[in-house]
Amino acid sequence: MNEEDSLSCDATATGILQCLRMLAEEAASLHLTRTLTALRDAIETCVAERTEPGFDIDTVVQGLVRVIH
Protein backbone atom coordinates (compact mmCIF):
# COMPACT_ATOMS: atom_id res chain seq x y z
CA MET A 1 0.00 0.00 0.00
CA ASN A 2 1.38 3.40 -0.85
CA GLU A 3 0.84 6.60 1.09
CA GLU A 4 -1.99 7.82 -1.14
CA ASP A 5 -3.95 4.61 -0.51
CA SER A 6 -3.72 5.03 3.25
CA LEU A 7 -4.97 8.61 3.01
CA SER A 8 -8.08 7.49 1.14
CA CYS A 9 -9.15 4.94 3.81
CA ASP A 10 -12.12 5.83 5.96
CA ALA A 11 -11.51 5.68 9.68
CA THR A 12 -14.10 3.87 11.76
CA ALA A 13 -14.81 3.73 15.47
CA THR A 14 -14.13 0.00 15.32
CA GLY A 15 -10.69 0.55 13.80
CA ILE A 16 -9.79 3.15 16.38
CA LEU A 17 -10.93 0.90 19.22
CA GLN A 18 -8.87 -1.99 17.85
CA CYS A 19 -5.77 0.20 17.71
CA LEU A 20 -6.34 1.51 21.23
CA ARG A 21 -6.81 -2.06 22.52
CA MET A 22 -3.56 -3.17 20.91
CA LEU A 23 -1.75 -0.21 22.45
CA ALA A 24 -3.31 -1.01 25.84
CA GLU A 25 -2.09 -4.61 25.61
CA GLU A 26 1.42 -3.40 24.83
CA ALA A 27 1.33 -0.85 27.67
CA ALA A 28 0.17 -3.57 30.07
CA SER A 29 2.98 -5.90 29.02
CA LEU A 30 5.49 -3.09 29.63
CA HIS A 31 3.88 -2.18 32.98
CA LEU A 32 3.20 1.39 31.83
CA THR A 33 0.48 2.15 34.34
CA ARG A 34 -0.11 5.80 33.46
CA THR A 35 -0.15 5.03 29.76
CA LEU A 36 -2.61 2.21 30.33
CA THR A 37 -4.86 4.53 32.34
CA ALA A 38 -4.77 7.13 29.56
CA LEU A 39 -5.59 4.49 26.96
CA ARG A 40 -8.47 3.20 29.09
CA ASP A 41 -9.86 6.74 29.23
CA ALA A 42 -9.47 7.09 25.47
CA ILE A 43 -11.24 3.77 24.89
CA GLU A 44 -14.10 4.81 27.16
CA THR A 45 -14.42 8.09 25.24
CA CYS A 46 -14.50 6.28 21.89
CA VAL A 47 -17.11 3.87 23.21
CA ALA A 48 -19.24 6.77 24.42
CA GLU A 49 -19.05 8.46 21.02
CA ARG A 50 -19.56 5.35 18.94
CA THR A 51 -22.66 5.43 16.76
CA GLU A 52 -22.28 2.25 14.70
CA PRO A 53 -25.23 -0.18 14.91
CA GLY A 54 -24.77 -3.52 16.61
CA PHE A 55 -22.20 -2.22 19.08
CA ASP A 56 -21.80 -4.19 22.29
CA ILE A 57 -20.15 -2.08 25.00
CA ASP A 58 -19.85 -5.08 27.34
CA THR A 59 -17.49 -6.82 24.91
CA VAL A 60 -15.21 -3.78 24.80
CA VAL A 61 -15.21 -3.37 28.58
CA GLN A 62 -14.53 -7.08 29.19
CA GLY A 63 -11.60 -6.98 26.77
CA LEU A 64 -10.17 -3.95 28.51
CA VAL A 65 -10.56 -5.53 31.96
CA ARG A 66 -8.54 -8.54 30.76
CA VAL A 67 -5.76 -6.23 29.53
CA ILE A 68 -5.60 -4.21 32.75
CA HIS A 69 -5.45 -7.30 34.97
PDB file of N, CA, C, O and CB in Angstrom:
ATOM      1  N   MET A   1       0.851  -1.165   0.000  1.00  0.00           N
ATOM      2  CA  MET A   1       0.000   0.000   0.000  1.00  0.00           C
ATOM      3  C   MET A   1       0.904   1.237   0.000  1.00  0.00           C
ATOM      4  O   MET A   1       1.857   1.322   0.774  1.00  0.00           O
ATOM      5  CB  MET A   1      -0.972  -0.007   1.227  1.00  0.00           C
ATOM      6  N   ASN A   2       0.596   2.167  -0.856  1.00  0.00           N
ATOM      7  CA  ASN A   2       1.377   3.398  -0.846  1.00  0.00           C
ATOM      8  C   ASN A   2       0.686   4.447   0.012  1.00  0.00           C
ATOM      9  O   ASN A   2      -0.424   4.235   0.499  1.00  0.00           O
ATOM     10  CB  ASN A   2       1.584   3.924  -2.277  1.00  0.00           C
ATOM     11  N   GLU A   3       1.349   5.570   0.188  1.00  0.00           N
ATOM     12  CA  GLU A   3       0.840   6.602   1.092  1.00  0.00           C
ATOM     13  C   GLU A   3      -0.507   7.152   0.643  1.00  0.00           C
ATOM     14  O   GLU A   3      -1.355   7.447   1.485  1.00  0.00           O
ATOM     15  CB  GLU A   3       1.840   7.732   1.201  1.00  0.00           C
ATOM     16  N   GLU A   4      -0.725   7.297  -0.649  1.00  0.00           N
ATOM     17  CA  GLU A   4      -1.993   7.819  -1.141  1.00  0.00           C
ATOM     18  C   GLU A   4      -3.144   6.884  -0.808  1.00  0.00           C
ATOM     19  O   GLU A   4      -4.244   7.346  -0.501  1.00  0.00           O
ATOM     20  CB  GLU A   4      -1.924   8.044  -2.642  1.00  0.00           C
ATOM     21  N   ASP A   5      -2.909   5.569  -0.864  1.00  0.00           N
ATOM     22  CA  ASP A   5      -3.954   4.608  -0.513  1.00  0.00           C
ATOM     23  C   ASP A   5      -4.366   4.744   0.939  1.00  0.00           C
ATOM     24  O   ASP A   5      -5.555   4.683   1.253  1.00  0.00           O
ATOM     25  CB  ASP A   5      -3.484   3.190  -0.784  1.00  0.00           C
ATOM     26  N   SER A   6      -3.402   4.927   1.829  1.00  0.00           N
ATOM     27  CA  SER A   6      -3.722   5.030   3.247  1.00  0.00           C
ATOM     28  C   SER A   6      -4.487   6.311   3.562  1.00  0.00           C
ATOM     29  O   SER A   6      -5.278   6.343   4.505  1.00  0.00           O
ATOM     30  CB  SER A   6      -2.451   4.968   4.074  1.00  0.00           C
ATOM     31  N   LEU A   7      -4.261   7.355   2.791  1.00  0.00           N
ATOM     32  CA  LEU A   7      -4.973   8.611   3.014  1.00  0.00           C
ATOM     33  C   LEU A   7      -6.423   8.523   2.560  1.00  0.00           C
ATOM     34  O   LEU A   7      -7.264   9.290   3.028  1.00  0.00           O
ATOM     35  CB  LEU A   7      -4.271   9.749   2.289  1.00  0.00           C
ATOM     36  N   SER A   8      -6.725   7.603   1.658  1.00  0.00           N
ATOM     37  CA  SER A   8      -8.083   7.490   1.144  1.00  0.00           C
ATOM     38  C   SER A   8      -8.952   6.551   1.982  1.00  0.00           C
ATOM     39  O   SER A   8     -10.153   6.453   1.729  1.00  0.00           O
ATOM     40  CB  SER A   8      -8.049   7.011  -0.287  1.00  0.00           C
ATOM     41  N   CYS A   9      -8.389   5.868   2.960  1.00  0.00           N
ATOM     42  CA  CYS A   9      -9.146   4.944   3.810  1.00  0.00           C
ATOM     43  C   CYS A   9     -10.020   5.734   4.775  1.00  0.00           C
ATOM     44  O   CYS A   9      -9.619   6.770   5.304  1.00  0.00           O
ATOM     45  CB  CYS A   9      -8.194   3.999   4.588  1.00  0.00           C
ATOM     46  N   ASP A  10     -11.225   5.214   4.989  1.00  0.00           N
ATOM     47  CA  ASP A  10     -12.122   5.830   5.957  1.00  0.00           C
ATOM     48  C   ASP A  10     -11.852   5.255   7.337  1.00  0.00           C
ATOM     49  O   ASP A  10     -11.785   4.038   7.511  1.00  0.00           O
ATOM     50  CB  ASP A  10     -13.598   5.618   5.556  1.00  0.00           C
ATOM     51  N   ALA A  11     -11.698   6.125   8.303  1.00  0.00           N
ATOM     52  CA  ALA A  11     -11.511   5.681   9.684  1.00  0.00           C
ATOM     53  C   ALA A  11     -12.871   5.300  10.258  1.00  0.00           C
ATOM     54  O   ALA A  11     -13.891   5.909   9.936  1.00  0.00           O
ATOM     55  CB  ALA A  11     -10.827   6.792  10.552  1.00  0.00           C
ATOM     56  N   THR A  12     -12.865   4.292  11.104  1.00  0.00           N
ATOM     57  CA  THR A  12     -14.104   3.870  11.763  1.00  0.00           C
ATOM     58  C   THR A  12     -13.857   3.797  13.265  1.00  0.00           C
ATOM     59  O   THR A  12     -12.716   3.685  13.713  1.00  0.00           O
ATOM     60  CB  THR A  12     -14.599   2.490  11.212  1.00  0.00           C
ATOM     61  N   ALA A  13     -14.920   3.861  14.021  1.00  0.00           N
ATOM     62  CA  ALA A  13     -14.805   3.727  15.471  1.00  0.00           C
ATOM     63  C   ALA A  13     -14.237   2.355  15.821  1.00  0.00           C
ATOM     64  O   ALA A  13     -13.452   2.221  16.760  1.00  0.00           O
ATOM     65  CB  ALA A  13     -16.180   3.935  16.152  1.00  0.00           C
ATOM     66  N   THR A  14     -14.631   1.350  15.069  1.00  0.00           N
ATOM     67  CA  THR A  14     -14.130  -0.002  15.322  1.00  0.00           C
ATOM     68  C   THR A  14     -12.627  -0.068  15.133  1.00  0.00           C
ATOM     69  O   THR A  14     -11.924  -0.666  15.947  1.00  0.00           O
ATOM     70  CB  THR A  14     -14.817  -1.010  14.404  1.00  0.00           C
ATOM     71  N   GLY A  15     -12.127   0.541  14.063  1.00  0.00           N
ATOM     72  CA  GLY A  15     -10.691   0.546  13.799  1.00  0.00           C
ATOM     73  C   GLY A  15      -9.914   1.269  14.877  1.00  0.00           C
ATOM     74  O   GLY A  15      -8.848   0.821  15.300  1.00  0.00           O
ATOM     75  N   ILE A  16     -10.452   2.385  15.316  1.00  0.00           N
ATOM     76  CA  ILE A  16      -9.789   3.152  16.376  1.00  0.00           C
ATOM     77  C   ILE A  16      -9.764   2.342  17.668  1.00  0.00           C
ATOM     78  O   ILE A  16      -8.743   2.297  18.353  1.00  0.00           O
ATOM     79  CB  ILE A  16     -10.503   4.510  16.603  1.00  0.00           C
ATOM     80  N   LEU A  17     -10.876   1.708  18.001  1.00  0.00           N
ATOM     81  CA  LEU A  17     -10.927   0.897  19.216  1.00  0.00           C
ATOM     82  C   LEU A  17      -9.949  -0.270  19.146  1.00  0.00           C
ATOM     83  O   LEU A  17      -9.311  -0.601  20.145  1.00  0.00           O
ATOM     84  CB  LEU A  17     -12.345   0.378  19.448  1.00  0.00           C
ATOM     85  N   GLN A  18      -9.824  -0.891  17.989  1.00  0.00           N
ATOM     86  CA  GLN A  18      -8.872  -1.991  17.847  1.00  0.00           C
ATOM     87  C   GLN A  18      -7.446  -1.504  18.073  1.00  0.00           C
ATOM     88  O   GLN A  18      -6.659  -2.169  18.747  1.00  0.00           O
ATOM     89  CB  GLN A  18      -8.997  -2.636  16.458  1.00  0.00           C
ATOM     90  N   CYS A  19      -7.115  -0.353  17.516  1.00  0.00           N
ATOM     91  CA  CYS A  19      -5.768   0.203  17.710  1.00  0.00           C
ATOM     92  C   CYS A  19      -5.519   0.545  19.174  1.00  0.00           C
ATOM     93  O   CYS A  19      -4.450   0.255  19.712  1.00  0.00           O
ATOM     94  CB  CYS A  19      -5.573   1.455  16.841  1.00  0.00           C
ATOM     95  N   LEU A  20      -6.500   1.159  19.812  1.00  0.00           N
ATOM     96  CA  LEU A  20      -6.339   1.508  21.225  1.00  0.00           C
ATOM     97  C   LEU A  20      -6.187   0.259  22.084  1.00  0.00           C
ATOM     98  O   LEU A  20      -5.398   0.252  23.029  1.00  0.00           O
ATOM     99  CB  LEU A  20      -7.532   2.337  21.712  1.00  0.00           C
ATOM    100  N   ARG A  21      -6.936  -0.804  21.767  1.00  0.00           N
ATOM    101  CA  ARG A  21      -6.808  -2.057  22.524  1.00  0.00           C
ATOM    102  C   ARG A  21      -5.419  -2.668  22.353  1.00  0.00           C
ATOM    103  O   ARG A  21      -4.828  -3.160  23.315  1.00  0.00           O
ATOM    104  CB  ARG A  21      -7.881  -3.063  22.077  1.00  0.00           C
ATOM    105  N   MET A  22      -4.904  -2.634  21.131  1.00  0.00           N
ATOM    106  CA  MET A  22      -3.555  -3.172  20.912  1.00  0.00           C
ATOM    107  C   MET A  22      -2.520  -2.359  21.685  1.00  0.00           C
ATOM    108  O   MET A  22      -1.596  -2.923  22.272  1.00  0.00           O
ATOM    109  CB  MET A  22      -3.210  -3.178  19.406  1.00  0.00           C
ATOM    110  N   LEU A  23      -2.672  -1.050  21.686  1.00  0.00           N
ATOM    111  CA  LEU A  23      -1.754  -0.207  22.451  1.00  0.00           C
ATOM    112  C   LEU A  23      -1.877  -0.487  23.945  1.00  0.00           C
ATOM    113  O   LEU A  23      -0.874  -0.503  24.659  1.00  0.00           O
ATOM    114  CB  LEU A  23      -2.026   1.277  22.167  1.00  0.00           C
ATOM    115  N   ALA A  24      -3.104  -0.709  24.421  1.00  0.00           N
ATOM    116  CA  ALA A  24      -3.310  -1.009  25.840  1.00  0.00           C
ATOM    117  C   ALA A  24      -2.646  -2.329  26.215  1.00  0.00           C
ATOM    118  O   ALA A  24      -2.048  -2.441  27.285  1.00  0.00           O
ATOM    119  CB  ALA A  24      -4.811  -1.059  26.169  1.00  0.00           C
ATOM    120  N   GLU A  25      -2.747  -3.330  25.339  1.00  0.00           N
ATOM    121  CA  GLU A  25      -2.089  -4.606  25.612  1.00  0.00           C
ATOM    122  C   GLU A  25      -0.579  -4.424  25.705  1.00  0.00           C
ATOM    123  O   GLU A  25       0.065  -4.995  26.586  1.00  0.00           O
ATOM    124  CB  GLU A  25      -2.433  -5.634  24.524  1.00  0.00           C
ATOM    125  N   GLU A  26      -0.023  -3.643  24.815  1.00  0.00           N
ATOM    126  CA  GLU A  26       1.424  -3.397  24.829  1.00  0.00           C
ATOM    127  C   GLU A  26       1.827  -2.632  26.094  1.00  0.00           C
ATOM    128  O   GLU A  26       2.834  -2.957  26.722  1.00  0.00           O
ATOM    129  CB  GLU A  26       1.854  -2.607  23.567  1.00  0.00           C
ATOM    130  N   ALA A  27       1.042  -1.618  26.465  1.00  0.00           N
ATOM    131  CA  ALA A  27       1.330  -0.846  27.673  1.00  0.00           C
ATOM    132  C   ALA A  27       1.263  -1.743  28.909  1.00  0.00           C
ATOM    133  O   ALA A  27       2.077  -1.611  29.823  1.00  0.00           O
ATOM    134  CB  ALA A  27       0.342   0.331  27.810  1.00  0.00           C
ATOM    135  N   ALA A  28       0.291  -2.653  28.931  1.00  0.00           N
ATOM    136  CA  ALA A  28       0.173  -3.571  30.071  1.00  0.00           C
ATOM    137  C   ALA A  28       1.382  -4.492  30.149  1.00  0.00           C
ATOM    138  O   ALA A  28       1.899  -4.751  31.236  1.00  0.00           O
ATOM    139  CB  ALA A  28      -1.119  -4.404  29.966  1.00  0.00           C
ATOM    140  N   SER A  29       1.832  -4.986  29.005  1.00  0.00           N
ATOM    141  CA  SER A  29       2.980  -5.896  29.016  1.00  0.00           C
ATOM    142  C   SER A  29       4.266  -5.187  29.441  1.00  0.00           C
ATOM    143  O   SER A  29       5.194  -5.819  29.945  1.00  0.00           O
ATOM    144  CB  SER A  29       3.167  -6.520  27.637  1.00  0.00           C
ATOM    145  N   LEU A  30       4.314  -3.879  29.235  1.00  0.00           N
ATOM    146  CA  LEU A  30       5.492  -3.088  29.629  1.00  0.00           C
ATOM    147  C   LEU A  30       5.319  -2.441  31.009  1.00  0.00           C
ATOM    148  O   LEU A  30       6.190  -1.709  31.478  1.00  0.00           O
ATOM    149  CB  LEU A  30       5.766  -2.002  28.583  1.00  0.00           C
ATOM    150  N   HIS A  31       4.185  -2.724  31.644  1.00  0.00           N
ATOM    151  CA  HIS A  31       3.884  -2.176  32.982  1.00  0.00           C
ATOM    152  C   HIS A  31       3.886  -0.644  32.983  1.00  0.00           C
ATOM    153  O   HIS A  31       4.397  -0.013  33.908  1.00  0.00           O
ATOM    154  CB  HIS A  31       4.906  -2.694  34.010  1.00  0.00           C
ATOM    155  N   LEU A  32       3.312  -0.064  31.941  1.00  0.00           N
ATOM    156  CA  LEU A  32       3.202   1.390  31.829  1.00  0.00           C
ATOM    157  C   LEU A  32       1.832   1.811  32.358  1.00  0.00           C
ATOM    158  O   LEU A  32       0.887   2.016  31.597  1.00  0.00           O
ATOM    159  CB  LEU A  32       3.404   1.864  30.344  1.00  0.00           C
ATOM    160  N   THR A  33       1.753   1.933  33.667  1.00  0.00           N
ATOM    161  CA  THR A  33       0.479   2.150  34.345  1.00  0.00           C
ATOM    162  C   THR A  33      -0.212   3.432  33.903  1.00  0.00           C
ATOM    163  O   THR A  33      -1.407   3.417  33.607  1.00  0.00           O
ATOM    164  CB  THR A  33       0.691   2.182  35.833  1.00  0.00           C
ATOM    165  N   ARG A  34       0.514   4.529  33.853  1.00  0.00           N
ATOM    166  CA  ARG A  34      -0.115   5.798  33.465  1.00  0.00           C
ATOM    167  C   ARG A  34      -0.562   5.776  32.009  1.00  0.00           C
ATOM    168  O   ARG A  34      -1.612   6.321  31.668  1.00  0.00           O
ATOM    169  CB  ARG A  34       0.851   6.962  33.693  1.00  0.00           C
ATOM    170  N   THR A  35       0.230   5.151  31.161  1.00  0.00           N
ATOM    171  CA  THR A  35      -0.147   5.034  29.756  1.00  0.00           C
ATOM    172  C   THR A  35      -1.394   4.177  29.619  1.00  0.00           C
ATOM    173  O   THR A  35      -2.294   4.505  28.845  1.00  0.00           O
ATOM    174  CB  THR A  35       1.005   4.441  28.928  1.00  0.00           C
ATOM    175  N   LEU A  36      -1.453   3.091  30.359  1.00  0.00           N
ATOM    176  CA  LEU A  36      -2.611   2.209  30.327  1.00  0.00           C
ATOM    177  C   LEU A  36      -3.858   2.944  30.809  1.00  0.00           C
ATOM    178  O   LEU A  36      -4.935   2.774  30.238  1.00  0.00           O
ATOM    179  CB  LEU A  36      -2.361   0.962  31.184  1.00  0.00           C
ATOM    180  N   THR A  37      -3.726   3.744  31.838  1.00  0.00           N
ATOM    181  CA  THR A  37      -4.856   4.529  32.337  1.00  0.00           C
ATOM    182  C   THR A  37      -5.334   5.514  31.278  1.00  0.00           C
ATOM    183  O   THR A  37      -6.537   5.665  31.068  1.00  0.00           O
ATOM    184  CB  THR A  37      -4.470   5.278  33.623  1.00  0.00           C
ATOM    185  N   ALA A  38      -4.404   6.181  30.615  1.00  0.00           N
ATOM    186  CA  ALA A  38      -4.769   7.133  29.561  1.00  0.00           C
ATOM    187  C   ALA A  38      -5.456   6.418  28.399  1.00  0.00           C
ATOM    188  O   ALA A  38      -6.424   6.930  27.837  1.00  0.00           O
ATOM    189  CB  ALA A  38      -3.520   7.885  29.057  1.00  0.00           C
ATOM    190  N   LEU A  39      -4.962   5.252  28.043  1.00  0.00           N
ATOM    191  CA  LEU A  39      -5.588   4.487  26.960  1.00  0.00           C
ATOM    192  C   LEU A  39      -6.978   4.021  27.360  1.00  0.00           C
ATOM    193  O   LEU A  39      -7.895   4.037  26.539  1.00  0.00           O
ATOM    194  CB  LEU A  39      -4.719   3.281  26.577  1.00  0.00           C
ATOM    195  N   ARG A  40      -7.147   3.606  28.608  1.00  0.00           N
ATOM    196  CA  ARG A  40      -8.471   3.202  29.089  1.00  0.00           C
ATOM    197  C   ARG A  40      -9.448   4.367  28.963  1.00  0.00           C
ATOM    198  O   ARG A  40     -10.584   4.186  28.523  1.00  0.00           O
ATOM    199  CB  ARG A  40      -8.399   2.714  30.558  1.00  0.00           C
ATOM    200  N   ASP A  41      -9.003   5.565  29.351  1.00  0.00           N
ATOM    201  CA  ASP A  41      -9.860   6.741  29.234  1.00  0.00           C
ATOM    202  C   ASP A  41     -10.208   7.028  27.774  1.00  0.00           C
ATOM    203  O   ASP A  41     -11.343   7.385  27.459  1.00  0.00           O
ATOM    204  CB  ASP A  41      -9.178   7.959  29.862  1.00  0.00           C
ATOM    205  N   ALA A  42      -9.232   6.870  26.893  1.00  0.00           N
ATOM    206  CA  ALA A  42      -9.468   7.095  25.467  1.00  0.00           C
ATOM    207  C   ALA A  42     -10.456   6.074  24.917  1.00  0.00           C
ATOM    208  O   ALA A  42     -11.331   6.416  24.122  1.00  0.00           O
ATOM    209  CB  ALA A  42      -8.148   7.030  24.684  1.00  0.00           C
ATOM    210  N   ILE A  43     -10.315   4.821  25.339  1.00  0.00           N
ATOM    211  CA  ILE A  43     -11.243   3.772  24.892  1.00  0.00           C
ATOM    212  C   ILE A  43     -12.650   4.075  25.376  1.00  0.00           C
ATOM    213  O   ILE A  43     -13.610   3.936  24.618  1.00  0.00           O
ATOM    214  CB  ILE A  43     -10.793   2.386  25.399  1.00  0.00           C
ATOM    215  N   GLU A  44     -12.780   4.482  26.617  1.00  0.00           N
ATOM    216  CA  GLU A  44     -14.102   4.810  27.159  1.00  0.00           C
ATOM    217  C   GLU A  44     -14.726   5.970  26.383  1.00  0.00           C
ATOM    218  O   GLU A  44     -15.930   5.965  26.125  1.00  0.00           O
ATOM    219  CB  GLU A  44     -14.001   5.164  28.661  1.00  0.00           C
ATOM    220  N   THR A  45     -13.917   6.960  26.010  1.00  0.00           N
ATOM    221  CA  THR A  45     -14.418   8.091  25.236  1.00  0.00           C
ATOM    222  C   THR A  45     -14.890   7.638  23.859  1.00  0.00           C
ATOM    223  O   THR A  45     -15.955   8.051  23.400  1.00  0.00           O
ATOM    224  CB  THR A  45     -13.334   9.167  25.099  1.00  0.00           C
ATOM    225  N   CYS A  46     -14.111   6.799  23.204  1.00  0.00           N
ATOM    226  CA  CYS A  46     -14.502   6.279  21.887  1.00  0.00           C
ATOM    227  C   CYS A  46     -15.790   5.476  21.980  1.00  0.00           C
ATOM    228  O   CYS A  46     -16.664   5.587  21.120  1.00  0.00           O
ATOM    229  CB  CYS A  46     -13.384   5.409  21.295  1.00  0.00           C
ATOM    230  N   VAL A  47     -15.904   4.672  23.020  1.00  0.00           N
ATOM    231  CA  VAL A  47     -17.105   3.872  23.207  1.00  0.00           C
ATOM    232  C   VAL A  47     -18.313   4.784  23.385  1.00  0.00           C
ATOM    233  O   VAL A  47     -19.378   4.533  22.821  1.00  0.00           O
ATOM    234  CB  VAL A  47     -16.952   2.931  24.420  1.00  0.00           C
ATOM    235  N   ALA A  48     -18.143   5.837  24.167  1.00  0.00           N
ATOM    236  CA  ALA A  48     -19.245   6.768  24.424  1.00  0.00           C
ATOM    237  C   ALA A  48     -19.675   7.495  23.155  1.00  0.00           C
ATOM    238  O   ALA A  48     -20.846   7.846  23.010  1.00  0.00           O
ATOM    239  CB  ALA A  48     -18.841   7.782  25.490  1.00  0.00           C
ATOM    240  N   GLU A  49     -18.747   7.723  22.244  1.00  0.00           N
ATOM    241  CA  GLU A  49     -19.048   8.460  21.016  1.00  0.00           C
ATOM    242  C   GLU A  49     -19.456   7.563  19.865  1.00  0.00           C
ATOM    243  O   GLU A  49     -19.906   8.050  18.827  1.00  0.00           O
ATOM    244  CB  GLU A  49     -17.862   9.274  20.609  1.00  0.00           C
ATOM    245  N   ARG A  50     -19.309   6.292  20.031  1.00  0.00           N
ATOM    246  CA  ARG A  50     -19.565   5.346  18.937  1.00  0.00           C
ATOM    247  C   ARG A  50     -21.036   5.350  18.546  1.00  0.00           C
ATOM    248  O   ARG A  50     -21.921   5.322  19.401  1.00  0.00           O
ATOM    249  CB  ARG A  50     -19.132   3.928  19.339  1.00  0.00           C
ATOM    250  N   THR A  51     -21.279   5.385  17.247  1.00  0.00           N
ATOM    251  CA  THR A  51     -22.660   5.425  16.758  1.00  0.00           C
ATOM    252  C   THR A  51     -22.979   4.273  15.819  1.00  0.00           C
ATOM    253  O   THR A  51     -24.075   4.225  15.260  1.00  0.00           O
ATOM    254  CB  THR A  51     -22.923   6.736  16.053  1.00  0.00           C
ATOM    255  N   GLU A  52     -22.052   3.347  15.634  1.00  0.00           N
ATOM    256  CA  GLU A  52     -22.282   2.249  14.704  1.00  0.00           C
ATOM    257  C   GLU A  52     -23.312   1.278  15.275  1.00  0.00           C
ATOM    258  O   GLU A  52     -23.286   0.982  16.469  1.00  0.00           O
ATOM    259  CB  GLU A  52     -20.964   1.516  14.396  1.00  0.00           C
ATOM    260  N   PRO A  53     -24.224   0.778  14.427  1.00  0.00           N
ATOM    261  CA  PRO A  53     -25.232  -0.179  14.911  1.00  0.00           C
ATOM    262  C   PRO A  53     -24.597  -1.515  15.288  1.00  0.00           C
ATOM    263  O   PRO A  53     -23.558  -1.903  14.753  1.00  0.00           O
ATOM    264  CB  PRO A  53     -26.315  -0.401  13.843  1.00  0.00           C
ATOM    265  N   GLY A  54     -25.239  -2.197  16.210  1.00  0.00           N
ATOM    266  CA  GLY A  54     -24.772  -3.524  16.610  1.00  0.00           C
ATOM    267  C   GLY A  54     -23.606  -3.497  17.573  1.00  0.00           C
ATOM    268  O   GLY A  54     -22.944  -4.517  17.768  1.00  0.00           O
ATOM    269  N   PHE A  55     -23.343  -2.363  18.173  1.00  0.00           N
ATOM    270  CA  PHE A  55     -22.202  -2.223  19.079  1.00  0.00           C
ATOM    271  C   PHE A  55     -22.536  -2.815  20.437  1.00  0.00           C
ATOM    272  O   PHE A  55     -23.620  -2.585  20.974  1.00  0.00           O
ATOM    273  CB  PHE A  55     -21.797  -0.743  19.225  1.00  0.00           C
ATOM    274  N   ASP A  56     -21.611  -3.572  20.987  1.00  0.00           N
ATOM    275  CA  ASP A  56     -21.797  -4.190  22.295  1.00  0.00           C
ATOM    276  C   ASP A  56     -20.731  -3.653  23.249  1.00  0.00           C
ATOM    277  O   ASP A  56     -19.583  -4.096  23.212  1.00  0.00           O
ATOM    278  CB  ASP A  56     -21.726  -5.748  22.196  1.00  0.00           C
ATOM    279  N   ILE A  57     -21.104  -2.715  24.089  1.00  0.00           N
ATOM    280  CA  ILE A  57     -20.152  -2.075  25.002  1.00  0.00           C
ATOM    281  C   ILE A  57     -19.562  -3.090  25.987  1.00  0.00           C
ATOM    282  O   ILE A  57     -18.404  -2.961  26.385  1.00  0.00           O
ATOM    283  CB  ILE A  57     -20.837  -0.932  25.771  1.00  0.00           C
ATOM    284  N   ASP A  58     -20.343  -4.090  26.379  1.00  0.00           N
ATOM    285  CA  ASP A  58     -19.846  -5.075  27.341  1.00  0.00           C
ATOM    286  C   ASP A  58     -18.636  -5.831  26.803  1.00  0.00           C
ATOM    287  O   ASP A  58     -17.720  -6.148  27.562  1.00  0.00           O
ATOM    288  CB  ASP A  58     -20.952  -6.061  27.703  1.00  0.00           C
ATOM    289  N   THR A  59     -18.621  -6.122  25.510  1.00  0.00           N
ATOM    290  CA  THR A  59     -17.490  -6.815  24.910  1.00  0.00           C
ATOM    291  C   THR A  59     -16.230  -5.966  25.004  1.00  0.00           C
ATOM    292  O   THR A  59     -15.155  -6.475  25.321  1.00  0.00           O
ATOM    293  CB  THR A  59     -17.787  -7.166  23.449  1.00  0.00           C
ATOM    294  N   VAL A  60     -16.360  -4.685  24.733  1.00  0.00           N
ATOM    295  CA  VAL A  60     -15.206  -3.781  24.805  1.00  0.00           C
ATOM    296  C   VAL A  60     -14.703  -3.688  26.237  1.00  0.00           C
ATOM    297  O   VAL A  60     -13.498  -3.772  26.475  1.00  0.00           O
ATOM    298  CB  VAL A  60     -15.573  -2.377  24.273  1.00  0.00           C
ATOM    299  N   VAL A  61     -15.596  -3.516  27.179  1.00  0.00           N
ATOM    300  CA  VAL A  61     -15.214  -3.372  28.579  1.00  0.00           C
ATOM    301  C   VAL A  61     -14.565  -4.652  29.092  1.00  0.00           C
ATOM    302  O   VAL A  61     -13.564  -4.588  29.805  1.00  0.00           O
ATOM    303  CB  VAL A  61     -16.435  -3.012  29.435  1.00  0.00           C
ATOM    304  N   GLN A  62     -15.112  -5.809  28.745  1.00  0.00           N
ATOM    305  CA  GLN A  62     -14.529  -7.084  29.188  1.00  0.00           C
ATOM    306  C   GLN A  62     -13.131  -7.256  28.632  1.00  0.00           C
ATOM    307  O   GLN A  62     -12.235  -7.717  29.339  1.00  0.00           O
ATOM    308  CB  GLN A  62     -15.411  -8.266  28.760  1.00  0.00           C
ATOM    309  N   GLY A  63     -12.930  -6.893  27.378  1.00  0.00           N
ATOM    310  CA  GLY A  63     -11.604  -6.979  26.774  1.00  0.00           C
ATOM    311  C   GLY A  63     -10.614  -6.075  27.463  1.00  0.00           C
ATOM    312  O   GLY A  63      -9.458  -6.450  27.655  1.00  0.00           O
ATOM    313  N   LEU A  64     -11.051  -4.890  27.839  1.00  0.00           N
ATOM    314  CA  LEU A  64     -10.166  -3.948  28.514  1.00  0.00           C
ATOM    315  C   LEU A  64      -9.832  -4.431  29.927  1.00  0.00           C
ATOM    316  O   LEU A  64      -8.699  -4.272  30.382  1.00  0.00           O
ATOM    317  CB  LEU A  64     -10.810  -2.555  28.565  1.00  0.00           C
ATOM    318  N   VAL A  65     -10.790  -5.007  30.611  1.00  0.00           N
ATOM    319  CA  VAL A  65     -10.556  -5.526  31.963  1.00  0.00           C
ATOM    320  C   VAL A  65      -9.479  -6.617  31.915  1.00  0.00           C
ATOM    321  O   VAL A  65      -8.608  -6.676  32.782  1.00  0.00           O
ATOM    322  CB  VAL A  65     -11.879  -6.086  32.581  1.00  0.00           C
ATOM    323  N   ARG A  66      -9.549  -7.484  30.887  1.00  0.00           N
ATOM    324  CA  ARG A  66      -8.541  -8.540  30.759  1.00  0.00           C
ATOM    325  C   ARG A  66      -7.163  -7.937  30.556  1.00  0.00           C
ATOM    326  O   ARG A  66      -6.185  -8.449  31.100  1.00  0.00           O
ATOM    327  CB  ARG A  66      -8.883  -9.482  29.593  1.00  0.00           C
ATOM    328  N   VAL A  67      -7.061  -6.865  29.790  1.00  0.00           N
ATOM    329  CA  VAL A  67      -5.760  -6.229  29.526  1.00  0.00           C
ATOM    330  C   VAL A  67      -5.212  -5.606  30.784  1.00  0.00           C
ATOM    331  O   VAL A  67      -4.022  -5.737  31.070  1.00  0.00           O
ATOM    332  CB  VAL A  67      -5.879  -5.166  28.426  1.00  0.00           C
ATOM    333  N   ILE A  68      -6.061  -4.924  31.549  1.00  0.00           N
ATOM    334  CA  ILE A  68      -5.603  -4.213  32.747  1.00  0.00           C
ATOM    335  C   ILE A  68      -5.124  -5.207  33.811  1.00  0.00           C
ATOM    336  O   ILE A  68      -4.138  -4.949  34.502  1.00  0.00           O
ATOM    337  CB  ILE A  68      -6.735  -3.323  33.317  1.00  0.00           C
ATOM    338  N   HIS A  69      -5.815  -6.334  33.941  1.00  0.00           N
ATOM    339  CA  HIS A  69      -5.451  -7.304  34.975  1.00  0.00           C
ATOM    340  C   HIS A  69      -4.528  -8.292  34.363  1.00  0.00           C
ATOM    341  O   HIS A  69      -4.077  -9.217  35.038  1.00  0.00           O
ATOM    342  CB  HIS A  69      -6.683  -8.007  35.581  1.00  0.00           C
TER     343      HIS A  69
END
